[in-house]
């Protein structure tokens, strides 16, 4: 498992970290542009010595020293730690000769639909190893669906459309694995991701995978929702990576991976709230569903969703889980572990340190309530334009708040007025 990262002279701050990852679940929150995706990219590189999407991190011009220090658990007892320096003339990061491989498989799901996979039985570590062994598998969104080729026409992956239909028609055990993984990753009830029979699109003689929809139709997977496609792609890449790993171990006499590490950017992307509150617990269970064994899983995810954090409350274990927040301090992005505290619901998570909103409301409602609170405190000098009088504040509150809002009793004590009932207001 990845243990820690510290960045110096590269990334959103002069020194970024240290980040001491927990062995099971790691959630990264923070505003856009502060380095969540970058941190996942560096984590992928530290684990695999490759760059996802073939896009290496490059320090800013003029930086005299750029260093990435990382540590992870080895296959044998003890941890491995290395500091990698950036060679500006060669535009490369240094790596230590004889570095031991990590003991697990790594899958990185990008927010743009891209995926990367790294397999200790199929990918190489040292520059003098066999050239036919790729350094990693980087899939564009198109390649996930239609296949990945390497140099000299080597076919690494046939793609989701081909393999899904082939596995299904041939009753391959891989298809049974795919069904189990889809079932684990999808919500309960009527929203299960259940494969339907292969279908054709118009006059195209090619068969496409389909899903059984809650309304009874079989819809081609390529026409399913973006959320369904993302979960289906993740399920396929997991099954493909694991089965190819087992085959490679059998062919080469290597030992099977002892763990799997998921890196997922914006894990909630395209997912309905019903799915958002189930996806992280599902990923923690997915390897057991796939293998029938308790294969250790380390999950490192970036999220903007308070519902994802709320979904963790029944399962969060401070001994093996952690939450990190990236915030702007003195003009630089700083990452820090946040003390775990249950918030109870999404509203409380929104106003917690993880997301930092003053109010879980519209901007206009937040401004009106803050002005009203300032008025009630007697702090009238700093009121914003348009909200400098009691009447203006009252008018703004009536525009943005429903009649049953919890804030009204406090304001009524101040004004003695009664809020109007509005469409959508709750009538008890």
C-alpha positions as CSV (number, residue, x, y, z in Angstrom):
1,X,0.0,0.0,0.0
2,X,1.1,3.6,-0.6
3,X,2.3,5.0,2.7
4,X,3.2,8.6,2.1
5,X,4.0,11.4,-0.3
6,X,5.9,14.7,0.0
7,X,6.4,17.1,-3.0
8,X,9.0,19.8,-3.1
9,X,9.4,22.3,-5.9
10,X,6.6,20.7,-8.0
11,X,2.8,21.0,-7.7
12,X,0.6,23.7,-6.2
13,X,3.0,24.7,-3.3
14,X,6.7,25.0,-2.6
15,X,6.3,22.0,-0.3
16,X,3.1,19.9,-0.7
17,X,2.6,17.4,2.1
18,X,3.5,15.2,3.8
19,X,0.4,13.1,3.1
20,X,0.4,10.0,5.3
21,X,-2.0,7.6,3.6
22,X,-4.2,5.2,5.6
23,X,-4.0,1.5,4.6
24,X,-7.6,1.2,3.4
25,X,-9.6,4.3,2.6
26,X,-8.3,7.8,1.7
27,X,-10.7,10.6,0.7
28,X,-9.3,13.9,-0.7
29,X,-11.5,17.0,-0.7
30,X,-10.8,20.6,-1.7
31,X,-11.7,23.4,-4.1
32,X,-11.1,23.1,-7.8
33,X,-7.6,23.8,-9.0
34,X,-5.8,23.1,-5.7
35,X,-4.2,19.8,-6.6
36,X,-6.5,16.9,-6.0
37,X,-6.0,15.4,-9.4
38,X,-2.3,16.2,-9.4
39,X,-1.9,14.4,-6.1
40,X,-3.6,11.3,-7.7
41,X,-1.2,11.6,-10.7
42,X,1.8,11.6,-8.3
43,X,0.4,8.7,-6.3
44,X,0.1,6.7,-9.6
45,X,3.7,7.5,-10.5
46,X,5.1,6.6,-7.1
47,X,3.4,3.2,-7.3
48,X,4.1,2.4,-11.0
49,X,7.0,4.6,-12.2
50,X,4.8,5.6,-15.1
51,X,2.6,8.7,-15.8
52,X,-1.1,8.3,-16.3
53,X,-2.2,9.5,-19.8
54,X,1.5,9.8,-20.6
55,X,1.6,13.3,-19.0
56,X,4.6,13.7,-16.7
57,X,4.7,16.3,-13.9
58,X,7.1,19.1,-14.8
59,X,8.4,21.6,-12.2
60,X,8.0,25.3,-13.0
61,X,11.0,27.0,-14.8
62,X,13.7,28.3,-12.5
63,X,13.0,25.9,-9.7
64,X,16.4,24.8,-8.5
65,X,15.4,21.6,-6.8
66,X,12.3,19.4,-7.4
67,X,11.8,16.3,-5.4
68,X,9.2,13.6,-4.9
69,X,9.6,11.5,-1.7
70,X,7.3,8.5,-1.4
71,X,7.0,5.3,0.7
72,X,5.0,2.1,0.3
73,X,4.8,-1.3,1.7
74,X,6.9,-4.0,0.1
75,X,6.0,-7.6,-0.6
76,X,8.4,-8.5,2.1
77,X,8.1,-7.0,5.6
78,X,9.2,-3.4,5.9
79,X,8.6,-0.2,3.9
80,X,10.4,1.2,0.9
81,X,11.2,4.9,0.7
82,X,12.8,6.9,-2.1
83,X,13.4,10.5,-3.0
84,X,13.2,11.1,-6.7
85,X,14.9,14.3,-8.2
86,X,14.0,16.0,-11.4
87,X,16.7,16.2,-14.0
88,X,15.9,19.3,-15.9
89,X,18.3,18.7,-18.8
90,X,16.8,15.3,-19.5
91,X,13.3,16.2,-18.3
92,X,13.1,13.0,-16.3
93,X,12.6,11.9,-12.7
94,X,15.3,9.8,-11.2
95,X,14.6,6.3,-10.0
96,X,16.7,4.0,-7.8
97,X,18.1,0.9,-9.4
98,X,16.9,-2.3,-7.8
99,X,13.7,-0.7,-6.5
100,X,11.4,-3.5,-5.4
101,X,8.0,-3.8,-7.2
102,X,4.9,-3.1,-5.2
103,X,2.9,-6.3,-4.3
104,X,-0.4,-5.3,-5.9
105,X,-2.4,-4.3,-9.0
106,X,-3.2,-0.5,-9.5
107,X,-6.1,0.9,-11.3
108,X,-6.6,4.7,-11.9
109,X,-9.9,6.0,-13.1
110,X,-9.7,9.5,-14.5
111,X,-12.6,12.0,-14.4
112,X,-12.5,12.3,-18.2
113,X,-13.3,8.6,-18.8
114,X,-9.7,7.5,-19.2
115,X,-8.2,4.6,-17.2
116,X,-4.8,3.3,-16.4
117,X,-3.9,-0.1,-15.2
118,X,-0.6,-1.5,-13.8
119,X,0.1,-5.1,-13.2
120,X,3.3,-6.4,-11.5
121,X,3.2,-9.6,-13.6
122,X,2.9,-7.8,-17.0
123,X,4.6,-4.4,-16.6
124,X,8.2,-3.7,-16.0
125,X,10.2,-1.6,-13.5
126,X,13.7,-1.3,-14.8
127,X,14.9,0.2,-18.1
128,X,16.9,-2.9,-18.9
129,X,13.9,-5.3,-18.7
130,X,12.4,-6.8,-21.8
131,X,11.1,-4.1,-24.2
132,X,8.0,-6.1,-25.0
133,X,6.7,-5.6,-21.5
134,X,4.9,-2.2,-21.4
135,X,5.5,0.2,-18.6
136,X,1.8,0.4,-18.0
137,X,-1.6,0.4,-19.8
138,X,-3.0,3.9,-20.4
139,X,-6.5,3.8,-22.0
140,X,-8.2,6.8,-23.5
141,X,-12.0,6.8,-23.2
142,X,-12.2,5.5,-26.7
143,X,-9.6,2.7,-26.1
144,X,-11.6,1.4,-23.0
145,X,-14.4,0.6,-25.4
146,X,-12.6,-0.4,-28.5
147,X,-9.3,-1.8,-27.4
148,X,-5.7,-0.9,-26.8
149,X,-2.7,-1.6,-29.1
150,X,1.0,-1.2,-28.4
151,X,4.0,-0.8,-30.6
152,X,4.3,-3.1,-33.6
153,X,0.6,-3.9,-33.6
154,X,0.7,-5.8,-30.3
155,X,-2.9,-6.1,-29.0
156,X,-3.0,-5.5,-25.2
157,X,-6.8,-5.3,-24.8
158,X,-9.7,-6.0,-27.1
159,X,-11.9,-3.5,-25.4
160,X,-15.2,-3.6,-23.4
161,X,-17.5,-4.0,-26.4
162,X,-15.6,-7.0,-27.9
163,X,-14.8,-8.7,-24.6
164,X,-18.2,-8.3,-23.0
165,X,-20.0,-9.9,-26.0
166,X,-17.4,-12.6,-26.4
167,X,-17.5,-13.5,-22.7
168,X,-21.3,-13.5,-22.7
169,X,-21.8,-15.6,-25.9
170,X,-19.0,-18.1,-24.9
171,X,-20.3,-18.4,-21.3
172,X,-16.7,-17.5,-20.2
173,X,-16.1,-17.4,-16.5
174,X,-15.0,-13.8,-17.0
175,X,-18.6,-12.9,-17.7
176,X,-19.7,-14.4,-14.4
177,X,-17.1,-12.3,-12.8
178,X,-18.3,-9.2,-14.6
179,X,-21.9,-9.8,-13.4
180,X,-20.7,-10.1,-9.8
181,X,-18.7,-6.9,-10.1
182,X,-21.5,-5.0,-11.7
183,X,-23.9,-6.2,-9.0
184,X,-21.5,-5.1,-6.3
185,X,-20.9,-1.6,-7.8
186,X,-24.5,-0.7,-8.6
187,X,-27.2,0.5,-6.3
188,X,-29.7,-1.8,-4.7
189,X,-33.3,-2.2,-5.7
190,X,-34.4,-1.5,-9.3
191,X,-31.2,0.2,-10.4
192,X,-28.9,-2.9,-10.6
193,X,-26.6,-3.0,-13.5
194,X,-27.8,-6.2,-15.0
195,X,-26.5,-7.3,-18.5
196,X,-29.1,-8.0,-21.2
197,X,-28.6,-9.9,-24.4
198,X,-26.2,-8.5,-27.1
199,X,-28.0,-6.1,-29.4
200,X,-27.4,-4.5,-32.8
201,X,-27.7,-0.8,-33.7
202,X,-29.6,-0.3,-36.9
203,X,-28.0,-2.1,-39.9
204,X,-24.7,-2.5,-38.1
205,X,-23.9,-6.2,-37.9
206,X,-21.7,-5.7,-34.8
207,X,-23.1,-6.9,-31.5
208,X,-23.1,-4.5,-28.6
209,X,-23.5,-5.2,-24.8
210,X,-26.8,-4.1,-23.3
211,X,-28.2,-3.5,-19.9
212,X,-31.7,-4.3,-18.6
213,X,-33.2,-1.0,-17.6
214,X,-35.6,-0.5,-14.7
215,X,-38.4,0.1,-17.2
216,X,-37.9,-3.3,-18.8
217,X,-36.1,-2.5,-22.0
218,X,-32.6,-3.7,-23.1
219,X,-30.6,-0.7,-24.0
220,X,-27.2,-0.8,-25.7
221,X,-24.5,0.1,-23.2
222,X,-23.2,2.8,-25.5
223,X,-26.6,4.5,-25.2
224,X,-26.8,4.2,-21.4
225,X,-26.4,7.1,-19.1
226,X,-22.9,8.6,-18.4
227,X,-23.0,7.2,-14.9
228,X,-23.8,3.7,-16.0
229,X,-21.1,3.8,-18.6
230,X,-18.5,4.9,-16.1
231,X,-19.4,2.2,-13.6
232,X,-19.6,-0.4,-16.4
233,X,-16.1,0.7,-17.7
234,X,-14.7,0.4,-14.2
235,X,-16.2,-3.0,-13.7
236,X,-14.8,-4.2,-17.1
237,X,-11.3,-2.8,-16.5
238,X,-11.2,-4.5,-13.0
239,X,-12.2,-7.9,-14.4
240,X,-9.9,-7.5,-17.4
241,X,-6.9,-6.5,-15.3
242,X,-7.4,-9.2,-12.7
243,X,-8.0,-12.0,-15.1
244,X,-5.0,-11.0,-17.3
245,X,-3.0,-10.8,-14.2
246,X,-3.8,-14.3,-13.2
247,X,-3.0,-15.6,-16.7
248,X,0.3,-13.7,-16.6
249,X,1.2,-15.2,-13.2
250,X,0.4,-18.7,-14.5
251,X,2.6,-18.1,-17.6
252,X,5.6,-16.6,-15.8
253,X,5.5,-18.4,-12.5
254,X,5.0,-15.2,-10.6
255,X,3.0,-15.0,-7.4
256,X,-0.4,-13.4,-7.5
257,X,-0.8,-9.8,-6.3
258,X,-1.5,-9.5,-2.6
259,X,-3.5,-6.3,-2.9
260,X,-5.3,-3.9,-5.2
261,X,-5.1,-0.1,-5.2
262,X,-7.8,2.1,-6.7
263,X,-7.1,5.7,-7.5
264,X,-10.3,7.5,-8.6
265,X,-10.7,11.1,-9.5
266,X,-14.1,12.7,-8.7
267,X,-15.6,9.3,-7.8
268,X,-19.1,10.8,-7.9
269,X,-18.8,12.0,-11.5
270,X,-22.0,11.4,-13.4
271,X,-23.6,9.4,-10.5
272,X,-27.1,10.0,-9.2
273,X,-27.1,10.6,-5.4
274,X,-28.5,7.1,-5.0
275,X,-25.3,5.8,-6.4
276,X,-23.0,8.3,-4.8
277,X,-23.8,7.1,-1.3
278,X,-23.0,3.5,-2.2
279,X,-20.0,3.6,-4.5
280,X,-17.2,3.9,-1.9
281,X,-18.4,1.0,0.3
282,X,-19.0,-1.0,-2.8
283,X,-15.4,-0.5,-4.0
284,X,-14.1,-1.7,-0.6
285,X,-16.0,-4.9,-1.1
286,X,-15.5,-5.5,-4.8
287,X,-12.4,-7.6,-4.7
288,X,-14.0,-10.1,-2.3
289,X,-17.0,-10.3,-4.7
290,X,-14.6,-10.9,-7.6
291,X,-12.2,-13.4,-6.0
292,X,-14.2,-14.9,-3.1
293,X,-11.3,-13.9,-0.9
294,X,-10.5,-11.0,1.4
295,X,-7.9,-9.3,-0.9
296,X,-6.8,-6.0,0.8
297,X,-8.0,-2.9,-1.0
298,X,-6.5,0.6,-0.7
299,X,-8.8,3.3,-2.1
300,X,-7.5,6.8,-2.8
301,X,-10.3,9.0,-4.1
302,X,-10.9,12.7,-4.8
303,X,-14.4,14.0,-4.4
304,X,-16.6,17.1,-4.3
305,X,-19.6,15.2,-2.9
306,X,-20.7,15.7,0.7
307,X,-23.0,12.6,0.1
308,X,-19.9,10.5,-0.5
309,X,-18.5,11.6,2.9
310,X,-21.9,11.0,4.6
311,X,-22.0,7.5,3.1
312,X,-18.8,6.6,5.0
313,X,-20.1,7.3,8.5
314,X,-21.2,3.7,9.2
315,X,-17.9,2.2,7.9
316,X,-15.2,4.7,8.7
317,X,-12.5,3.3,10.9
318,X,-9.9,5.8,12.1
319,X,-7.3,3.0,12.4
320,X,-7.3,2.4,8.6
321,X,-9.1,5.3,7.0
322,X,-8.4,9.0,6.5
323,X,-9.8,12.2,5.1
324,X,-7.5,15.0,3.7
325,X,-8.5,18.5,2.7
326,X,-6.6,20.8,0.4
327,X,-7.0,24.5,1.2
328,X,-5.4,27.8,0.1
329,X,-3.2,29.3,2.9
330,X,-1.1,32.4,2.3
331,X,-1.4,31.9,-1.4
332,X,-0.3,28.3,-1.5
333,X,-2.3,25.0,-1.5
334,X,-1.8,23.0,1.7
335,X,-2.9,19.5,2.3
336,X,-3.7,18.2,5.8
337,X,-5.4,15.3,7.4
338,X,-8.8,16.2,8.9
339,X,-9.9,14.8,12.2
340,X,-12.8,12.4,11.6
341,X,-16.1,13.6,13.0
342,X,-19.6,12.4,11.9
343,X,-21.7,15.2,10.6
344,X,-25.0,13.2,10.3
345,X,-26.2,14.5,7.0
346,X,-25.3,16.2,3.7
347,X,-26.1,19.7,5.0
348,X,-23.7,19.4,7.9
349,X,-21.0,18.0,5.6
350,X,-21.4,21.0,3.3
351,X,-20.6,23.4,6.1
352,X,-17.9,21.3,7.6
353,X,-14.2,21.9,7.1
354,X,-14.2,19.4,4.3
355,X,-16.2,21.7,2.0
356,X,-16.2,25.0,3.9
357,X,-19.5,26.6,2.8
358,X,-21.0,29.1,5.2
359,X,-24.5,28.1,4.4
360,X,-25.8,25.0,2.5
361,X,-28.0,27.3,0.4
362,X,-27.8,29.5,-2.7
363,X,-25.4,32.3,-2.8
364,X,-28.3,34.8,-2.5
365,X,-29.8,33.0,0.5
366,X,-26.4,32.9,2.2
367,X,-25.9,36.7,1.7
368,X,-29.4,37.5,3.0
369,X,-29.0,35.4,6.1
370,X,-25.6,36.8,6.9
371,X,-26.9,40.3,6.5
372,X,-29.9,39.4,8.8
373,X,-27.5,38.0,11.4
374,X,-25.3,41.0,11.3
375,X,-28.4,43.3,11.7
376,X,-29.6,41.3,14.7
377,X,-26.1,41.6,16.3
378,X,-26.2,45.3,15.7
379,X,-23.3,45.1,13.3
380,X,-24.8,47.4,10.7
381,X,-21.8,49.3,9.4
382,X,-20.5,46.5,7.2
383,X,-23.8,45.5,5.5
384,X,-23.5,45.0,1.7
385,X,-25.2,47.3,-0.8
386,X,-28.9,46.6,-1.2
387,X,-29.1,45.0,2.3
388,X,-28.5,48.0,4.5
389,X,-32.0,48.3,6.0
390,X,-34.3,45.9,7.8
391,X,-36.9,46.2,5.1
392,X,-34.4,45.3,2.4
393,X,-33.1,42.3,4.3
394,X,-36.7,41.2,5.0
395,X,-37.5,41.5,1.3
396,X,-34.4,39.5,0.3
397,X,-35.2,36.7,2.9
398,X,-38.8,36.4,1.6
399,X,-37.5,36.0,-2.0
400,X,-35.0,33.3,-1.2
401,X,-36.3,31.3,1.8
402,X,-39.4,29.1,2.0
403,X,-42.0,29.7,4.6
404,X,-40.9,26.7,6.7
405,X,-37.2,27.6,6.8
406,X,-35.6,27.2,10.2
407,X,-34.1,30.7,10.0
408,X,-37.5,32.4,10.2
409,X,-38.2,32.1,13.9
410,X,-35.0,34.0,14.7
411,X,-35.9,36.8,12.3
412,X,-39.5,37.1,13.4
413,X,-38.3,37.8,16.9
414,X,-36.5,40.8,15.5
415,X,-39.2,42.1,13.1
416,X,-42.5,40.7,14.4
417,X,-43.5,39.9,10.8
418,X,-44.9,36.7,9.4
419,X,-43.3,35.0,6.4
420,X,-45.5,34.3,3.4
421,X,-46.2,30.7,2.3
422,X,-44.7,29.9,-1.0
423,X,-45.1,27.1,-3.6
424,X,-43.1,24.2,-2.4
425,X,-43.3,25.2,1.2
426,X,-44.0,22.4,3.7
427,X,-47.5,22.5,5.3
428,X,-47.6,20.5,8.5
